[in-house]
Amino acid sequence: MLSLQEKSRATSVAFQETLWLSLDALRAHKLRSFLTLLGVILAVFTLVIVMSIVEGMTRYVAEKIANLGANVFIVNQMGIITSYEEWVKAQKRPPISLEDYHYLQEHLKLARQVAAADDARTDLRFGNETIEDVLLLGVTSNFAELRGIEVGSGRYISEVDDTHRAPVCFVGMDIVKRFFPSTDPIGKPLRVGQFVYEIVGVAKEKGSVLGQSQDNFVHISLGAYLKSWSGPRTSIFVLIQSIGADWMESSQDEARAVMRARRKVAYNDGDNFGLVAPTAITGLFDSLMGNIFSIAVGLTSVFMVVGGIVIMNIMLASVTERTREIGIRKSLGARRRHIVMQFLVESSIMAAVGGLLGIVAAVATGTAVTAATAFPIVTPLRAFVIALTLSTSVGLFFGIYPAVRASRLDPIEALRAEV
């Protein structure tokens, strides 16, 4: 009677022998093995590259797009629009006015700061040079602090500028590089649309988001903007900074309640204004990425099934080719479970190798795309685990039938088989 330790040692030796036999079989037919694994490689490549894109985009959106500032959310006219019907309804809402901004300033108890701004697109001119389609923002003096805009030189728009509607402006680095590549821009006149403003400050360079420059802007005071650029339906937006991260939801609820009270909205009516928070932006993006991931899972499933069927067919052909080998092993004392293990290990290793090749191809592609473009691709660790687990499982599942068929071969009939 064998002890438990002896049984474990015997099982370990049998598994090692089976593993080496499987690897020898795969090495003997390299091209066939590779072609067999194309379905698995494509499946794993698709899964890993999509998971990498989703992960990279999720982080990018959280850091660059949904980051409105430290504990900052926005009250505006439109909110987040996801359909044409919502856009039509939002167009009918009353605009956010300067009086709404002052009312929020006075009545919000959970806000550290409240700022306001409005924007437009315009052209800039200096001398004979022109820059088209520049973002113009009319801002309050605390806008830069809430949005995390740093001053590189000079100063930002002040309260005095806003009160007196002073013709001064604060510009991004794109403007400086184009108009003042070798001179100090501070104090220089800049024609913004039909008006001239004196440059009083330059922002530190921020770079780009998805290829869109974040340094192609001009800020003027909100007072000057409303004097020269506003129309009858101008709607500003209000930035509200909560007193802390833990108070974000409560602060949003307070702002909603204050706005509804000011506009006398009935309790059973919807808001006639929009509220944009980082969680709403990331939630919308997550929903979009979820749909893309679902499509990728469907494609992966098709590739995996095709790859699994090919593996099963190749393993059945391998059983036929190695009938004599199976007969010899059985005649030397190999049991059915040893034969089953041999073919299951072989099919699972084959599929796992396909998974590894798919992972390598996906990582290489992601690295190349990230190096060549600004598109963010980050491969999470869970993508490797899921891909390898899935590919190995496919190999095991589709290897069951060939393995069982091989184990049921009669050793005498198998030895009579032609080589």
Helices and strands as residue ranges (DSSP letters): H 4-28, H 30-36, H 38-60, I 61-65, E 72-76, H 84-91, H 98-107, E 111-126, E 129-139, H 143-147, E 151-154, H 159-164, E 168-171, H 173-179, E 189-192, E 195-203, E 208-209, E 212-213, E 217-221, H 222-228, E 237-242, G 245-247, H 248-262, E 274-276, H 278-321, H 323-331, H 336-372, H 381-407, H 411-415
